[in-house]
Amino acid sequence: MPSCKERFLAIFPRRLQVIFMLFLGLLIIFGMRTEIGLALLKMNQNLLNVTFFIPAHNDSSSAVKEYLLKEHLVPNHARIKSLITIRHGGSIEARVTFQTIRWSSLMIGFIEAGFFMGYLVCSIPSGVIANLTSGHRLLGIVWMIICALNMLIPLVAIGGEDRQGRLLEDGHPNISFALIFIIRILQGMGESVVYPCVHEMLRWWAPQNEKARLVSLCFFGVFSGPIFGYPLSGLLIWRHGWESPFYFFGAIGLFWGIVWLATISAKPSKDCFITEEEKTFIREPAEKRTQNICDIPWRSIFTSLPVWAIVAANFARNWLYQFTFTGLPQFLNDVQKHEQRLAHNASTATGLTPAELGNYMLIPYACMAFLTLIGGVVSDLVISKNLLNVGHTRKLINTLGYGITLSCLTILCLIHSFVATLILLSLALGCIGFGTSAYAVNQLDIAPAYAGIIMGISNGIATFAGVFSTMIAQRLVHHGSRAIQGWIHFLILTIAIQLFCLLIFLIFASGEQQQWAKVPTEIQVEELEPAPLTTDPKKME
């Protein structure tokens, strides 16, 4: 009779446990990315309704501001942006809009881009390190460092609270800005390790006939992170302040890192929980791990057209996807304000709260997560049924996904309804996920031994997309009644980039292992006991 362990492994094989842990880790990391966009909105647009008594002869705006600061109803270091007062007999009702952190739009743009700058610096070295060392251990350690840095952000930004719960005034806004900028760069440098290490793990744990499915399941966490992250961050900010998501995601990320290092092994042959049957089924790749950086075929990698096809697809995806973490909340907010102005024929509008934004942001990412899984299943089905070869399958899935995205973005330039915008954005991002299931596994097709390195190169170059899309959007969009025109210009630029990258992948992508990617195999020689010596002529024949 099989033991409990054997029954559990039959239902939930060890390879699925590893993939599930990778899924959870990516969910936490990408859920963590959602906090910064909502937190920045909250820092710079706090609303306060308060009623208090003030002498009738002293109800000027300056007197009201002085009272708010004296009673610590507004933080000492905050900047009051607008103040509306209404007198009711001997009391005053005040509606105040204030900035918690005194950062300019340029400072906020740098904080948003700082992550991508750090990512860019270390992306290629990270791919090499993941290939030369144990991606498993590196992944766990770096993950924990990223989460610890995340918990430092609110402490550095506001400097804590006093015993009465009142905010302390920080020294100068430029000091907190500089420290946050450095932390964001360090977080980007750390996250540059994640994708190469994940691909290094997938290289050992994903069998050939389940590759696209398991890769899609693993990267389902990338798109599921925002599904949980946006509504959860919005709720935490609404209930406990903008600092709370940083502590929450940091804490659960640290816990994940401890569990990962304690329970997961780098490859099946080193795992103490896997069954022999599953170990045989997985069939570890026979290629030796590269031992020297000089052994890596750098020239062949950088001159390979299929590699550049992967880079192009990744660049197009990053341009739109990375922008969503910081720019999409502001875009949806501006569309809602524009619709309110048109409906009420007014010059001002309130927009959306962080909690509302968090709930609305869930929808596009839910579509992306769902269609990413569908893309992986469809790819495996087409290949297993011999309907198309691997290369043509990857091109078909990528073209369908990116092509529909282009159509949605084009229509988005022509309409400004909030509901229609949300529907089109959801479909556009969902189809980006569908197309991602093609290029994300393609480096394992063309160069399995160097998949981590190619992913590092691809992510490094594609990081420019994240940096440029964030900063260009900040440059093009002028907040206020003219914001929508700026967003239209940004969408037109996005359409051109998506179309160009789609054509590059369609023309140059491949599904065959490249000649330069074939490395010597490890031949295991079984040691045999020496046969006893004999002098019998018959036995010697």
N, C-alpha and C positions, 0 to 999 in steps of 0.2 A: 504494500500500500504506500503511495507517495506521501512524503512528508509535507508539512505546511509550507516549507520553503519551496519545495518542488512545485506544489500546486500554485503558489503565488507567482513563481517565475514562468509557469505555463500560461497564466492569464496576463501577466505584466512582465514580459521579457526584460532582461537587463539592459538591452540596447534602448528600449523605450523608456526605462528609468533614467538613463543618461540624457536622452533627448528631452524628457520632461523637465529634468533639472536645468538644462540649457534654456528651455522655454521659459521657466520661472525666472531665471536670472535675467534674460532679455526683457521679460515683462517688467521687472523691477527697474532695470536701468532706463528703459524707454518711458516707463511711467514717471520716473524721476525727472525726465526732460520736460514734462508738461508743466511742472510747478513754476518755472522761471517766467513764462509768458503771462500767466495769470497773476503771479506775485508782483510783477512789474506794473501791471495795470492797477492793482490794488494799492501799491506804494504811492502811485502818482494820482490816484483819483479816489480818495477816501471821502465818504459823505457822512455828515454828522447832523442830526436833528436834535436840538436841545432847547429847553425852555427854562428861563431863570429870571430872578428879580434884579432890576438895576434902576437907580434913581432916574426920574423923568428928565432931569436937566443934564443927564450924562449918558445919552443913548447913541452917541456917534459911533461910526464903524471902528474907529481907533480904540474907543473905550470898550467896545464889545470884544475886540481882538485881545486887548490887554486882560480882560476878565477870563477869556477862554484859556489863555496861556497860564495865568496865575492859578486857576483852579485845576490845571493839568487835564482839561477836557481835550486839549490838542497838545501833542508832544512839543516840547520846547524847540526841538530842531526842525519841526515841520514848517512848511511854507504855505500860508493860506492863499488859495488861488481865487476863491470867490466867497462872498458873504452876503446873504439876504436876511434882513431882520424885519420882523413884524411885531408892533407893540400891541399888547393886550392888557390895558389898564396899567398896573404896576409891574408887569413882567414883559419879557421880550422872548419871542420865539426866533431862534437863529438857525439858518440852514447854511452849513459851512462845507466847502470843498477844499481839501488841503492835501499836500504832498507829505508823506511820511519821510521819504528820503529825498533830499534835494539834489536830484540828478537831472541833467539836461537830456534832451533827445539824443544828442551826440554821445553822451556817456552811456545811455541805455543801448544805443546801437553797438558800441564797443563791447559792452557786457554780453550782448547776444552773440556777437561775432567772436569773442574771445575763446569760446569753446572750440569753434571750428579752427581757429588759428593753432591752438594746441594740438588738435587732431591732425592737422596738416603736417606739422613739424615731425611728428613721430609715426605717421602711418606706415611709411616704407620700412624704417628700422623695426617697427613692431612686427611686420610680416616676416622679416628675417629672423628675429629673435624667436618667434613662435615656431618657425621651421627648425631652428637649431636646438631649441630646448624643449622641455615638457610644457606644452600649451595648457595642460590641465592645471598644474600648480601655478603657473604665471597668471592664468585667468582668475583663480580664486583670490590670490594676493592683491592683484590690481583692483578687482571688484571691491574688496574691502576698503582699499585706500580711497577710491572714488566716493564711496558712501560716507566715509569719515569726513572727507572734504565737504560733502554736501551738508552735513550737520553744522559745519563751521560758518556757512554763509550768513544765516540770520544773526549769529553772534557777532560777526565782524560788521555787519551792516548797521546794527542799532546799538551795539554795546551792552545789551541786557537791560534789566529793570531793577529798580530799587525795591526795598522790602515792602513798600506800600503798593507795588505793582505799577508805578509810574515810570514812563520811559526816561532814561537818562539821556542827556544831550551829548551827541558825539562831537568830537573835536571839529573837524572840517569835512565836508562832504567828499572832497577829493581824496582824503585818506581812505575812507571806507570804499570808495569807488576803486582805487588802485588795488586794494587788497582783494576785493571781489573779482576784479579783472584777472588777477594772478591765479586765484582759486579756479576760475572758469577755464583758464588756459591749462592748468594742471589736470582738471577733470577731462578736458579734451585729449590731452596726451595719454591719460589712462585709458579712455574709451577707445583710442586707436588700436589698442591691443586686443579688444574684445572680438572683433570679427575674424582676424587671422587665427586666434586661438580656438574659436568656435569651429572654423573650417578644419583646423588641425584635428580636433576631436571627431568631427564628422568623417574625416578621411579614414579613421580607424573603426568607427562604430556603425557606419551606414553601409549595409550590403548593396551591391550593384543594382539589384532589381527592386530595391526600396528607396533608392537614393533621393529622387525628387520628392517623394512623399515625406520622408523623414526630414529633409532639409526644409520643406515647406512647414512641417509641424514645428520644427525648431524655431524658424523665423516668424511663425505665427505669434510668438512672444513680442517681436518687434512692433507688430501692429496692435496686439492686444494691450500693450503697455499704455498707450494713449486712451484706449477704451475705458480702462479702469482709472487711469491717472487723471484725466481731465475732470470727470464728475467728482472723484474723490478729493482732488486738490481744491476744486471750487467749494466743496462742502467744508473741508477743513479750514480754508481761508475765511469762509463766511462765519463758521462757528468759533474758531480759535485763533484767527489772525493769519496774516500772510506767511508767518514763520513756520507754522505747524507742518505743512507738507515736507519741508526740508528735513525736519526731525523724523517724521514718519518713514519716508522712503529710505533715509540713511540708516535707520535702525533695522528695518527688515532686510536691507541689502547686506548689512554686516552679518546678520543671522544666516542668510543664504550662503555667504562665503565660508562660514565655519562648517556648515553641513556639507557643502561641496567638497572641501578639502578632506573631510573626515570619511566620506562615503563613496566617492567616485574615483575611478582609476583612469590613467591616461589611455590605456588600450585594453582590449579584451584579454589578451594573454597575461596581463598583470592584475586582472580583477579576481578577487577571491569569492565573489558571489555568483558569477556566471556559470551556467552549465556547460558541459563539454559539447552537447548537441548544438547549443546556440553559438558557441565558439567556432565550431566547424561551419555552421551556416553563414556566419559573418564573413569568414575568410579574410583575415587581415591582408592588406596590400603587401606585396613581397618586396617593394622598393626599399632600399636602405634610407634611413634618415641622413640628410646632408650633414656632414661633420665639419665642413669648412666653408666659410663664406665665399671663398674663391671657387668652390666647386659648383656654385649656382650659375646657370647659364644666363647671365644678365643680358648679354647682347641679344641672344635669341628671344628672351622674354620681351625686351623693349622694342624689338623689330617685328614681333609677331602680330599680324593683323587680327586674328581671333582674340588676342589679349586686348587690343585697342577697341574691339567691338564690345567687350565686356565693360571696359572703362567708359565708353560712350553711354551705354545703357545705364550704368551706375550713376554717371553724371546727371543724366536727365531725371532719374528718380530722385537723387539727392536735392536737385534744384527745387523741386516741388515739395518733397517730403520733409527735408530739414527746415524749410521755411515755415511749415505749418506749426512747429513747436513754439515759435516766437511771434510770427507775423499773422497767422491765421486768426487768433483771438481778436487782434486789432482789426483785421479785415471784416470779420463778421460783425463786430461792433460798429464799424463805419457804415456797413450796408444797412444795419438796423437803424442807425441814426438818420441816414439818408431817406429811408422809407418813412420814418416818423416826420421828418421835415416836410416831405411831399404831402403826407396825409393831413397834417395840421397847418400847412402853409406857414411854418414857423422857422425862425433862424437858428434855434437851439433845439437839442434833443438829449435825452438822458442816456440812451444806449442800453447795454445789458450789464447785469451784475456778474461777478466772477462765478457764482453758483449757476446762473443761467447759461453763461458761456461754457462752463464745464459740461453741462448736460447736452448742449447742442454739439459740442466738439466730439462727443461720443459717437455720433452717427457716422461721420465720414470714416473714422478709424474702424468701426465695426464692419463697414462694407469692405475696407481694405483687408482686414484680418480674414474675413470669410472668403473673399475672392482669391487671396493668396493660397489658402488651402485647396480651393477648387482648382486653381492652376496647377498645383503639384499633382493632384489626383489625375487630372486630365492628361498631363504630360506622361505620367507613368502608364496610363491606359493606352494612349496612342502608340507608345514605344513597345509595350508588351504585346499588343495586337499586331505589331509590324505594319501599322498603317502608314507610318513615316519613319525615316531614320532619326537618330538623335539630333543631328544638326538642324534638319528641317522642322522638327518638333519645337526646338528652342526658338527658332525664328518665327514660327506660326504663333506661339503663345505670346511672345514679346510684341509682335506686330498688332495682334488683336488688342492686347492690353493698352499699349501706348497710343494706338490709333483711336480708340474710343475716348481716351483721356483728352486727346487733341480736340475731338469734336465737342466734348463738354466744355472745355475752356473757351472755345470759339463762341459758343452760344452764351457763355457767361459774360462775355464782353458786351452783349447786346441787351441784357435784362438786368434789372436792379431790385427785383423782389427778393426779400429775405428768404422766404420759403423756397422759391425756385433756385436761389443761390445755394442754399444748403443741400438741395437734392442733387444739383449738378456737381457740386464739390464732392459729395459723397460718392457719386458714380465715378468721377474722375480719379479720386484717390483709390477707390476700390479697384479700378482697372490698372492703376499703377502697381498695386499689389499682385494682380493677376500676371502682369508682365514680369514682375520681379521673380516669380517662380521659375522663369526661364534663365535669366542671366545669373541669378544667385547660385545656381548649381553648375553653371557652365564651366567654371574653372576646374571643377572636379572631373569634367568630361575631357578637357583638353590637356590638363597637366596635374593629375592628382597628387604627385609628389611635391609640387610647388604651389598648391592651391592657396596656402596661407600667405605666401609671398605675393601672388597675383592679387589676392584680396586686399593685401596691404597697399600695393601700388594703386589698385583701382579705387580704394577708399580715399587714399591720399589725394589723388587728382580730383576725385568727385567731391572732396571736401571744399575745393574752391567754389563749387556750386552752392554749398551751404553758406559760405562766407559772403559770396557775391549777392546771392538772392536776398539775404537778410539786409545787407547794407544798401543795395540798390533800391529795395522796397522803402527803406527809411528815407532815401534821397528823393524818390519819385513822389511819395505820398505826403501831401501837406494836410495835416489834420484840420478838420473843419468842413465847411460846405464843399470845398474842392477836393476832398479826399478820394471820391469815387473816380474822378478823372485820372488821378495818379495810379489807382489800382488797375484801371483799364490799360494804361501804358505798361504796367508790370506784367499783366496777363498776356499782352501781345508779345512781349519779349520771351515769356515762358513758352508760348506756343511755338515760336521759331526754334528755340533750343530743343524742345521735345521732338519736333519734326526732323531736325538735323540728326539727332542721336538715334532716332528710330531707323532712319535710312542707313546709317553706319552699321548698326547691328544686323539689319536685314541683308546687307551686301557681304559683310566680312566675317560674320559669326561662323563657328564650326562646332561639330559634335564629336570629332575624332581626336584621339590623343595625338599630340604633336610629336614629331620625330625628336626634337630637342628635349622633350619632357620624359623620354624613356631612359630610366637610370638603371644601373646594375641591380640585380635582385640578390636577396640574401638566400643563400643555399644552405639549408640545414643538413648536415651530414650526421647520420646516426652512427654512433660508436658501437661496433660489434666486438664480442669477445673473441679473442684469437682461437682458432681451431687447434686442437691438440695435435702434436706432431705424430706421424705414423711412418712405419717402414714397410707397411703392407703394400705391395705393388698394385693390387686390385683397387685399394682405396685411394692410391695416389693417382690413378688414371682419371 
